[in-house]
Amino acid sequence: MLFCILLFLGVISLWWHWRARDRMKATNLTGKYIFITGCDTGFGNMAAKIFDKKGFRVFASCLTETGAKELKAVTSKQLQTVLLDVRDSDRVKKVAAWVKAEVQSEGLWGLINNAGILGPSAPTDWLDIEQFREPIEVNLIGLISVTINMLPLIKKAKGRIVNVSSVGGRLAFSGGGYFPSKFGVEGFNDSLRRDMKAFGVKVCCIQPGLFKTALSNPAQIRKEKEVIWNKLPPDIKKEYGDKFCQKDAAKKEKLSKICLNEDISPVVQCMEHALTSLHPRAHYVVGQDAKWFWNPLSRMPAFIQDFLLLRNRVELAAS
Protein backbone atom coordinates (compact mmCIF):
# COMPACT_ATOMS: atom_id res chain seq x y z
CA MET A 1 0.00 0.00 0.00
CA LEU A 2 2.80 2.41 0.95
CA PHE A 3 4.58 1.61 -2.33
CA CYS A 4 1.42 2.46 -4.31
CA ILE A 5 1.07 5.79 -2.49
CA LEU A 6 4.74 6.68 -3.09
CA LEU A 7 4.43 5.69 -6.76
CA PHE A 8 1.33 7.86 -7.16
CA LEU A 9 3.03 10.83 -5.49
CA GLY A 10 6.09 10.32 -7.68
CA VAL A 11 3.99 10.37 -10.85
CA ILE A 12 2.15 13.50 -9.69
CA SER A 13 5.48 15.19 -8.88
CA LEU A 14 6.90 14.39 -12.31
CA TRP A 15 3.74 15.64 -14.01
CA TRP A 16 3.81 18.87 -11.98
CA HIS A 17 7.50 19.38 -12.82
CA TRP A 18 6.80 18.82 -16.53
CA ARG A 19 3.91 21.32 -16.48
CA ALA A 20 6.04 23.96 -14.77
CA ARG A 21 8.91 23.37 -17.21
CA ASP A 22 6.53 23.51 -20.17
CA ARG A 23 5.32 26.98 -19.13
CA MET A 24 8.77 28.56 -18.86
CA LYS A 25 9.26 31.25 -21.51
CA ALA A 26 12.36 32.46 -23.32
CA THR A 27 13.12 36.13 -22.68
CA ASN A 28 13.97 39.13 -24.88
CA LEU A 29 12.12 37.88 -27.95
CA THR A 30 10.59 41.21 -29.03
CA GLY A 31 12.02 42.22 -32.38
CA LYS A 32 13.40 38.78 -33.18
CA TYR A 33 13.29 37.73 -36.84
CA ILE A 34 11.17 34.79 -38.00
CA PHE A 35 10.53 33.40 -41.48
CA ILE A 36 7.25 31.63 -42.34
CA THR A 37 6.45 29.80 -45.57
CA GLY A 38 2.97 29.35 -47.03
CA CYS A 39 1.34 32.54 -45.73
CA ASP A 40 -1.32 33.01 -48.43
CA THR A 41 -4.01 31.23 -46.38
CA GLY A 42 -4.54 28.88 -43.45
CA PHE A 43 -2.06 28.27 -40.65
CA GLY A 44 0.72 30.39 -42.15
CA ASN A 45 -1.53 33.37 -42.79
CA MET A 46 -2.87 33.38 -39.23
CA ALA A 47 0.61 32.84 -37.79
CA ALA A 48 2.06 35.79 -39.71
CA LYS A 49 -0.69 38.10 -38.41
CA ILE A 50 -0.42 36.93 -34.80
CA PHE A 51 3.38 36.97 -34.59
CA ASP A 52 3.43 40.42 -36.20
CA LYS A 53 1.11 41.69 -33.45
CA LYS A 54 3.32 40.10 -30.79
CA GLY A 55 6.33 42.11 -31.89
CA PHE A 56 8.28 39.63 -34.00
CA ARG A 57 9.80 40.90 -37.23
CA VAL A 58 8.11 38.56 -39.66
CA PHE A 59 9.25 37.55 -43.12
CA ALA A 60 6.12 36.01 -44.66
CA SER A 61 6.59 34.07 -47.88
CA CYS A 62 3.58 33.73 -50.17
CA LEU A 63 3.07 31.78 -53.36
CA THR A 64 0.91 34.46 -55.03
CA GLU A 65 1.01 38.23 -55.34
CA THR A 66 -2.63 38.35 -54.27
CA GLY A 67 -1.85 36.50 -51.04
CA ALA A 68 1.10 38.79 -50.32
CA LYS A 69 -0.90 41.98 -50.93
CA GLU A 70 -3.84 40.86 -48.79
CA LEU A 71 -1.54 39.91 -45.91
CA LYS A 72 0.43 43.14 -46.14
CA ALA A 73 -2.79 45.17 -46.07
CA VAL A 74 -3.77 43.85 -42.62
CA THR A 75 -0.38 43.77 -40.87
CA SER A 76 2.15 46.32 -39.64
CA LYS A 77 4.89 47.94 -41.68
CA GLN A 78 7.35 45.74 -39.83
CA LEU A 79 6.09 42.59 -41.55
CA GLN A 80 7.70 41.94 -44.93
CA THR A 81 6.26 39.66 -47.60
CA VAL A 82 8.23 37.83 -50.27
CA LEU A 83 7.10 35.67 -53.17
CA LEU A 84 8.41 32.12 -52.92
CA ASP A 85 7.65 28.79 -54.55
CA VAL A 86 9.60 26.36 -52.36
CA ARG A 87 10.08 24.05 -55.35
CA ASP A 88 12.28 26.66 -57.04
CA SER A 89 15.73 26.04 -55.52
CA ASP A 90 17.31 29.11 -57.17
CA ARG A 91 14.57 31.33 -55.78
CA VAL A 92 14.98 29.76 -52.34
CA LYS A 93 18.71 30.67 -52.40
CA LYS A 94 17.95 34.26 -53.44
CA VAL A 95 15.36 34.67 -50.68
CA ALA A 96 17.81 33.24 -48.13
CA ALA A 97 20.45 35.76 -49.28
CA TRP A 98 17.90 38.56 -48.91
CA VAL A 99 16.99 37.41 -45.40
CA LYS A 100 20.69 37.25 -44.51
CA ALA A 101 21.14 40.87 -45.58
CA GLU A 102 18.12 41.90 -43.49
CA VAL A 103 19.02 40.08 -40.25
CA GLN A 104 22.78 40.66 -40.53
CA SER A 105 24.68 39.54 -37.42
CA GLU A 106 21.52 38.88 -35.38
CA GLY A 107 20.57 35.80 -37.33
CA LEU A 108 17.12 34.25 -37.67
CA TRP A 109 15.34 33.25 -34.49
CA GLY A 110 12.58 31.18 -36.07
CA LEU A 111 11.85 29.26 -39.25
CA ILE A 112 8.33 27.89 -39.66
CA ASN A 113 8.10 25.46 -42.58
CA ASN A 114 4.37 25.61 -43.21
CA ALA A 115 3.99 25.58 -47.02
CA GLY A 116 2.23 22.46 -48.23
CA ILE A 117 -0.27 20.98 -50.65
CA LEU A 118 -2.49 17.92 -50.57
CA GLY A 119 -2.07 16.82 -54.18
CA PRO A 120 -4.33 14.22 -55.79
CA SER A 121 -5.94 11.98 -53.19
CA ALA A 122 -6.99 8.75 -54.90
CA PRO A 123 -6.26 5.02 -54.96
CA THR A 124 -2.66 4.29 -55.90
CA ASP A 125 -3.52 2.48 -59.14
CA TRP A 126 -5.29 5.61 -60.42
CA LEU A 127 -2.17 7.77 -60.26
CA ASP A 128 0.97 8.32 -62.28
CA ILE A 129 4.40 9.28 -60.98
CA GLU A 130 3.93 13.01 -61.64
CA GLN A 131 0.86 13.07 -59.42
CA PHE A 132 2.97 11.58 -56.63
CA ARG A 133 5.87 13.91 -57.36
CA GLU A 134 4.12 17.27 -56.83
CA PRO A 135 3.24 16.99 -53.10
CA ILE A 136 6.61 15.38 -52.39
CA GLU A 137 8.40 18.26 -54.15
CA VAL A 138 6.47 20.88 -52.16
CA ASN A 139 5.96 19.24 -48.77
CA LEU A 140 9.30 17.47 -48.40
CA ILE A 141 11.96 18.59 -50.90
CA GLY A 142 10.83 22.23 -50.69
CA LEU A 143 10.85 22.10 -46.89
CA ILE A 144 14.38 20.64 -46.87
CA SER A 145 15.56 23.22 -49.41
CA VAL A 146 14.31 26.16 -47.34
CA THR A 147 15.75 24.65 -44.15
CA ILE A 148 19.29 24.03 -45.40
CA ASN A 149 19.48 27.50 -46.94
CA MET A 150 18.25 29.22 -43.76
CA LEU A 151 20.19 26.96 -41.40
CA PRO A 152 23.33 29.14 -41.04
CA LEU A 153 21.12 32.05 -39.94
CA ILE A 154 19.25 29.86 -37.44
CA LYS A 155 22.50 28.52 -36.01
CA LYS A 156 23.81 32.06 -35.60
CA ALA A 157 20.79 32.99 -33.45
CA LYS A 158 20.61 29.58 -31.72
CA GLY A 159 16.99 29.71 -32.77
CA ARG A 160 14.08 27.44 -33.57
CA ILE A 161 12.92 25.40 -36.55
CA VAL A 162 9.25 24.43 -36.64
CA ASN A 163 8.19 21.89 -39.26
CA VAL A 164 4.47 21.50 -39.94
CA SER A 165 3.86 17.83 -40.64
CA SER A 166 0.54 16.03 -40.11
CA VAL A 167 -1.01 13.03 -38.40
CA GLY A 168 -0.66 11.76 -41.97
CA GLY A 169 3.05 11.56 -41.25
CA ARG A 170 2.29 8.80 -38.75
CA LEU A 171 -0.61 7.02 -40.40
CA ALA A 172 -1.49 6.84 -44.11
CA PHE A 173 -5.24 6.59 -44.60
CA SER A 174 -5.62 7.22 -48.35
CA GLY A 175 -3.55 7.01 -51.52
CA GLY A 176 -1.43 9.71 -53.15
CA GLY A 177 1.83 11.55 -52.54
CA TYR A 178 0.72 13.54 -49.48
CA PHE A 179 1.30 10.78 -46.95
CA PRO A 180 4.74 9.71 -48.25
CA SER A 181 5.75 13.38 -48.19
CA LYS A 182 4.69 13.79 -44.57
CA PHE A 183 6.37 10.56 -43.48
CA GLY A 184 9.50 12.05 -45.05
CA VAL A 185 9.05 15.30 -43.12
CA GLU A 186 8.91 13.30 -39.87
CA GLY A 187 12.18 11.53 -40.71
CA PHE A 188 13.93 14.74 -41.74
CA ASN A 189 12.65 16.53 -38.64
CA ASP A 190 13.97 13.85 -36.26
CA SER A 191 17.42 13.65 -37.83
CA LEU A 192 17.67 17.46 -37.98
CA ARG A 193 16.67 17.77 -34.32
CA ARG A 194 19.52 15.50 -33.28
CA ASP A 195 22.03 17.13 -35.63
CA MET A 196 21.24 20.63 -34.34
CA LYS A 197 21.23 19.86 -30.63
CA ALA A 198 24.97 20.55 -30.33
CA PHE A 199 24.45 24.03 -31.83
CA GLY A 200 21.72 25.07 -29.41
CA VAL A 201 19.08 25.01 -32.17
CA LYS A 202 15.74 23.46 -31.18
CA VAL A 203 13.73 21.61 -33.83
CA CYS A 204 10.02 20.94 -33.37
CA CYS A 205 7.39 19.09 -35.38
CA ILE A 206 3.68 19.98 -35.42
CA GLN A 207 1.27 17.18 -36.31
CA PRO A 208 -2.19 18.63 -36.99
CA GLY A 209 -5.23 16.46 -37.45
CA LEU A 210 -7.94 17.36 -39.96
CA PHE A 211 -8.44 21.14 -39.91
CA LYS A 212 -10.69 23.32 -42.04
CA THR A 213 -8.28 25.01 -44.45
CA ALA A 214 -8.00 25.50 -48.21
CA LEU A 215 -5.93 22.31 -48.30
CA SER A 216 -8.82 20.22 -46.92
CA ASN A 217 -11.61 21.68 -49.09
CA PRO A 218 -13.83 18.60 -49.74
CA ALA A 219 -15.37 20.03 -52.93
CA GLN A 220 -11.92 20.60 -54.46
CA ILE A 221 -10.71 17.14 -53.41
CA ARG A 222 -13.81 15.53 -54.93
CA LYS A 223 -13.43 17.52 -58.16
CA GLU A 224 -9.78 16.49 -58.56
CA LYS A 225 -10.67 12.84 -57.95
CA GLU A 226 -13.43 12.96 -60.58
CA VAL A 227 -11.02 14.44 -63.14
CA ILE A 228 -8.65 11.53 -62.53
CA TRP A 229 -11.54 9.02 -62.69
CA ASN A 230 -12.66 10.33 -66.08
CA LYS A 231 -9.19 9.61 -67.52
CA LEU A 232 -8.93 6.05 -66.19
CA PRO A 233 -8.93 3.08 -68.58
CA PRO A 234 -12.21 1.09 -68.71
CA ASP A 235 -10.76 -1.97 -66.97
CA ILE A 236 -9.88 -0.01 -63.80
CA LYS A 237 -13.29 1.70 -63.79
CA LYS A 238 -14.91 -1.72 -64.03
CA GLU A 239 -12.90 -2.96 -61.03
CA TYR A 240 -14.05 -0.04 -58.87
CA GLY A 241 -17.62 0.29 -60.14
CA ASP A 242 -19.54 3.17 -61.76
CA LYS A 243 -20.74 4.66 -58.46
CA PHE A 244 -17.39 4.50 -56.66
CA CYS A 245 -16.69 8.27 -56.64
CA GLN A 246 -20.15 9.14 -55.28
CA LYS A 247 -20.02 6.47 -52.57
CA ASP A 248 -16.46 7.44 -51.63
CA ALA A 249 -17.41 11.13 -51.38
CA ALA A 250 -20.31 10.25 -49.06
CA LYS A 251 -17.98 8.22 -46.81
CA LYS A 252 -15.43 11.04 -46.71
CA GLU A 253 -18.10 13.63 -45.92
CA LYS A 254 -19.32 11.54 -43.00
CA LEU A 255 -15.77 11.19 -41.66
CA SER A 256 -15.14 14.92 -42.11
CA LYS A 257 -18.18 15.80 -40.01
CA ILE A 258 -16.82 13.67 -37.18
CA CYS A 259 -13.14 14.65 -37.36
CA LEU A 260 -12.83 18.14 -38.88
CA ASN A 261 -11.57 20.87 -36.56
CA GLU A 262 -13.13 24.23 -37.47
CA ASP A 263 -10.83 26.43 -35.38
CA ILE A 264 -7.25 26.52 -36.74
CA SER A 265 -5.86 28.68 -33.92
CA PRO A 266 -4.62 25.70 -31.80
CA VAL A 267 -2.06 24.95 -34.54
CA VAL A 268 -0.76 28.53 -34.38
CA GLN A 269 -0.67 28.31 -30.57
CA CYS A 270 1.65 25.32 -30.93
CA MET A 271 3.85 27.34 -33.30
CA GLU A 272 3.97 30.10 -30.70
CA HIS A 273 4.91 27.68 -27.93
CA ALA A 274 7.66 26.22 -30.11
CA LEU A 275 9.08 29.70 -30.76
CA THR A 276 8.75 31.15 -27.27
CA SER A 277 9.01 28.32 -24.76
CA LEU A 278 12.30 27.82 -22.97
CA HIS A 279 11.78 24.09 -23.43
CA PRO A 280 9.75 23.51 -26.62
CA ARG A 281 8.37 20.05 -27.25
CA ALA A 282 9.81 17.76 -29.90
CA HIS A 283 6.30 16.97 -31.19
CA TYR A 284 2.96 18.75 -30.97
CA VAL A 285 -0.14 16.68 -31.73
CA VAL A 286 -2.97 19.13 -32.47
CA GLY A 287 -6.72 18.61 -32.85
CA GLN A 288 -9.16 16.43 -30.94
CA ASP A 289 -9.25 13.89 -33.77
CA ALA A 290 -5.45 13.65 -33.77
CA LYS A 291 -5.17 13.31 -30.00
CA TRP A 292 -7.95 10.80 -29.45
CA PHE A 293 -8.03 8.79 -32.67
CA TRP A 294 -5.30 9.18 -35.31
CA ASN A 295 -2.30 9.38 -32.98
CA PRO A 296 -3.35 6.46 -30.74
CA LEU A 297 -4.29 4.42 -33.83
CA SER A 298 -0.83 5.06 -35.35
CA ARG A 299 0.71 3.24 -32.37
CA MET A 300 -1.49 0.16 -32.64
CA PRO A 301 -0.71 -3.10 -34.50
CA ALA A 302 -1.20 -3.02 -38.27
CA PHE A 303 -4.17 -5.42 -38.22
CA ILE A 304 -6.11 -3.04 -35.93
CA GLN A 305 -5.21 -0.03 -38.12
CA ASP A 306 -6.31 -1.87 -41.25
CA PHE A 307 -9.54 -3.10 -39.68
CA LEU A 308 -10.62 0.39 -38.59
CA LEU A 309 -9.46 2.29 -41.66
CA LEU A 310 -10.88 -0.18 -44.18
CA ARG A 311 -14.30 0.13 -42.56
CA ASN A 312 -14.43 3.59 -44.14
CA ARG A 313 -13.56 2.29 -47.63
CA VAL A 314 -16.10 1.68 -50.38
CA GLU A 315 -16.52 -1.95 -51.40
CA LEU A 316 -15.23 -2.49 -54.93
CA ALA A 317 -17.24 -4.00 -57.74
CA ALA A 318 -14.42 -6.47 -58.38
CA SER A 319 -14.67 -7.84 -54.84
C-alpha positions in Angstrom: 0.0 0.0 0.0 2.8 2.4 0.9 4.6 1.6 -2.3 1.4 2.5 -4.3 1.1 5.8 -2.5 4.7 6.7 -3.1 4.4 5.7 -6.8 1.3 7.9 -7.2 3.0 10.8 -5.5 6.1 10.3 -7.7 4.0 10.4 -10.9 2.1 13.5 -9.7 5.5 15.2 -8.9 6.9 14.4 -12.3 3.7 15.6 -14.0 3.8 18.9 -12.0 7.5 19.4 -12.8 6.8 18.8 -16.5 3.9 21.3 -16.5 6.0 24.0 -14.8 8.9 23.4 -17.2 6.5 23.5 -20.2 5.3 27.0 -19.1 8.8 28.6 -18.9 9.3 31.3 -21.5 12.4 32.5 -23.3 13.1 36.1 -22.7 14.0 39.1 -24.9 12.1 37.9 -28.0 10.6 41.2 -29.0 12.0 42.2 -32.4 13.4 38.8 -33.2 13.3 37.7 -36.8 11.2 34.8 -38.0 10.5 33.4 -41.5 7.3 31.6 -42.3 6.4 29.8 -45.6 3.0 29.4 -47.0 1.3 32.5 -45.7 -1.3 33.0 -48.4 -4.0 31.2 -46.4 -4.5 28.9 -43.5 -2.1 28.3 -40.7 0.7 30.4 -42.1 -1.5 33.4 -42.8 -2.9 33.4 -39.2 0.6 32.8 -37.8 2.1 35.8 -39.7 -0.7 38.1 -38.4 -0.4 36.9 -34.8 3.4 37.0 -34.6 3.4 40.4 -36.2 1.1 41.7 -33.4 3.3 40.1 -30.8 6.3 42.1 -31.9 8.3 39.6 -34.0 9.8 40.9 -37.2 8.1 38.6 -39.7 9.2 37.5 -43.1 6.1 36.0 -44.7 6.6 34.1 -47.9 3.6 33.7 -50.2 3.1 31.8 -53.4 0.9 34.5 -55.0 1.0 38.2 -55.3 -2.6 38.4 -54.3 -1.9 36.5 -51.0 1.1 38.8 -50.3 -0.9 42.0 -50.9 -3.8 40.9 -48.8 -1.5 39.9 -45.9 0.4 43.1 -46.1 -2.8 45.2 -46.1 -3.8 43.9 -42.6 -0.4 43.8 -40.9 2.1 46.3 -39.6 4.9 47.9 -41.7 7.3 45.7 -39.8 6.1 42.6 -41.6 7.7 41.9 -44.9 6.3 39.7 -47.6 8.2 37.8 -50.3 7.1 35.7 -53.2 8.4 32.1 -52.9 7.7 28.8 -54.5 9.6 26.4 -52.4 10.1 24.0 -55.4 12.3 26.7 -57.0 15.7 26.0 -55.5 17.3 29.1 -57.2 14.6 31.3 -55.8 15.0 29.8 -52.3 18.7 30.7 -52.4 18.0 34.3 -53.4 15.4 34.7 -50.7 17.8 33.2 -48.1 20.5 35.8 -49.3 17.9 38.6 -48.9 17.0 37.4 -45.4 20.7 37.2 -44.5 21.1 40.9 -45.6 18.1 41.9 -43.5 19.0 40.1 -40.3 22.8 40.7 -40.5 24.7 39.5 -37.4 21.5 38.9 -35.4 20.6 35.8 -37.3 17.1 34.2 -37.7 15.3 33.3 -34.5 12.6 31.2 -36.1 11.8 29.3 -39.2 8.3 27.9 -39.7 8.1 25.5 -42.6 4.4 25.6 -43.2 4.0 25.6 -47.0 2.2 22.5 -48.2 -0.3 21.0 -50.7 -2.5 17.9 -50.6 -2.1 16.8 -54.2 -4.3 14.2 -55.8 -5.9 12.0 -53.2 -7.0 8.8 -54.9 -6.3 5.0 -55.0 -2.7 4.3 -55.9 -3.5 2.5 -59.1 -5.3 5.6 -60.4 -2.2 7.8 -60.3 1.0 8.3 -62.3 4.4 9.3 -61.0 3.9 13.0 -61.6 0.9 13.1 -59.4 3.0 11.6 -56.6 5.9 13.9 -57.4 4.1 17.3 -56.8 3.2 17.0 -53.1 6.6 15.4 -52.4 8.4 18.3 -54.2 6.5 20.9 -52.2 6.0 19.2 -48.8 9.3 17.5 -48.4 12.0 18.6 -50.9 10.8 22.2 -50.7 10.9 22.1 -46.9 14.4 20.6 -46.9 15.6 23.2 -49.4 14.3 26.2 -47.3 15.7 24.7 -44.2 19.3 24.0 -45.4 19.5 27.5 -46.9 18.2 29.2 -43.8 20.2 27.0 -41.4 23.3 29.1 -41.0 21.1 32.1 -39.9 19.2 29.9 -37.4 22.5 28.5 -36.0 23.8 32.1 -35.6 20.8 33.0 -33.5 20.6 29.6 -31.7 17.0 29.7 -32.8 14.1 27.4 -33.6 12.9 25.4 -36.6 9.2 24.4 -36.6 8.2 21.9 -39.3 4.5 21.5 -39.9 3.9 17.8 -40.6 0.5 16.0 -40.1 -1.0 13.0 -38.4 -0.7 11.8 -42.0 3.1 11.6 -41.2 2.3 8.8 -38.7 -0.6 7.0 -40.4 -1.5 6.8 -44.1 -5.2 6.6 -44.6 -5.6 7.2 -48.3 -3.5 7.0 -51.5 -1.4 9.7 -53.1 1.8 11.5 -52.5 0.7 13.5 -49.5 1.3 10.8 -46.9 4.7 9.7 -48.3 5.7 13.4 -48.2 4.7 13.8 -44.6 6.4 10.6 -43.5 9.5 12.1 -45.1 9.0 15.3 -43.1 8.9 13.3 -39.9 12.2 11.5 -40.7 13.9 14.7 -41.7 12.6 16.5 -38.6 14.0 13.9 -36.3 17.4 13.7 -37.8 17.7 17.5 -38.0 16.7 17.8 -34.3 19.5 15.5 -33.3 22.0 17.1 -35.6 21.2 20.6 -34.3 21.2 19.9 -30.6 25.0 20.5 -30.3 24.4 24.0 -31.8 21.7 25.1 -29.4 19.1 25.0 -32.2 15.7 23.5 -31.2 13.7 21.6 -33.8 10.0 20.9 -33.4 7.4 19.1 -35.4 3.7 20.0 -35.4 1.3 17.2 -36.3 -2.2 18.6 -37.0 -5.2 16.5 -37.5 -7.9 17.4 -40.0 -8.4 21.1 -39.9 -10.7 23.3 -42.0 -8.3 25.0 -44.5 -8.0 25.5 -48.2 -5.9 22.3 -48.3 -8.8 20.2 -46.9 -11.6 21.7 -49.1 -13.8 18.6 -49.7 -15.4 20.0 -52.9 -11.9 20.6 -54.5 -10.7 17.1 -53.4 -13.8 15.5 -54.9 -13.4 17.5 -58.2 -9.8 16.5 -58.6 -10.7 12.8 -58.0 -13.4 13.0 -60.6 -11.0 14.4 -63.1 -8.6 11.5 -62.5 -11.5 9.0 -62.7 -12.7 10.3 -66.1 -9.2 9.6 -67.5 -8.9 6.0 -66.2 -8.9 3.1 -68.6 -12.2 1.1 -68.7 -10.8 -2.0 -67.0 -9.9 0.0 -63.8 -13.3 1.7 -63.8 -14.9 -1.7 -64.0 -12.9 -3.0 -61.0 -14.1 0.0 -58.9 -17.6 0.3 -60.1 -19.5 3.2 -61.8 -20.7 4.7 -58.5 -17.4 4.5 -56.7 -16.7 8.3 -56.6 -20.2 9.1 -55.3 -20.0 6.5 -52.6 -16.5 7.4 -51.6 -17.4 11.1 -51.4 -20.3 10.2 -49.1 -18.0 8.2 -46.8 -15.4 11.0 -46.7 -18.1 13.6 -45.9 -19.3 11.5 -43.0 -15.8 11.2 -41.7 -15.1 14.9 -42.1 -18.2 15.8 -40.0 -16.8 13.7 -37.2 -13.1 14.7 -37.4 -12.8 18.1 -38.9 -11.6 20.9 -36.6 -13.1 24.2 -37.5 -10.8 26.4 -35.4 -7.3 26.5 -36.7 -5.9 28.7 -33.9 -4.6 25.7 -31.8 -2.1 25.0 -34.5 -0.8 28.5 -34.4 -0.7 28.3 -30.6 1.7 25.3 -30.9 3.8 27.3 -33.3 4.0 30.1 -30.7 4.9 27.7 -27.9 7.7 26.2 -30.1 9.1 29.7 -30.8 8.8 31.2 -27.3 9.0 28.3 -24.8 12.3 27.8 -23.0 11.8 24.1 -23.4 9.7 23.5 -26.6 8.4 20.0 -27.2 9.8 17.8 -29.9 6.3 17.0 -31.2 3.0 18.8 -31.0 -0.1 16.7 -31.7 -3.0 19.1 -32.5 -6.7 18.6 -32.8 -9.2 16.4 -30.9 -9.2 13.9 -33.8 -5.4 13.6 -33.8 -5.2 13.3 -30.0 -8.0 10.8 -29.5 -8.0 8.8 -32.7 -5.3 9.2 -35.3 -2.3 9.4 -33.0 -3.3 6.5 -30.7 -4.3 4.4 -33.8 -0.8 5.1 -35.4 0.7 3.2 -32.4 -1.5 0.2 -32.6 -0.7 -3.1 -34.5 -1.2 -3.0 -38.3 -4.2 -5.4 -38.2 -6.1 -3.0 -35.9 -5.2 0.0 -38.1 -6.3 -1.9 -41.3 -9.5 -3.1 -39.7 -10.6 0.4 -38.6 -9.5 2.3 -41.7 -10.9 -0.2 -44.2 -14.3 0.1 -42.6 -14.4 3.6 -44.1 -13.6 2.3 -47.6 -16.1 1.7 -50.4 -16.5 -2.0 -51.4 -15.2 -2.5 -54.9 -17.2 -4.0 -57.7 -14.4 -6.5 -58.4 -14.7 -7.8 -54.8 
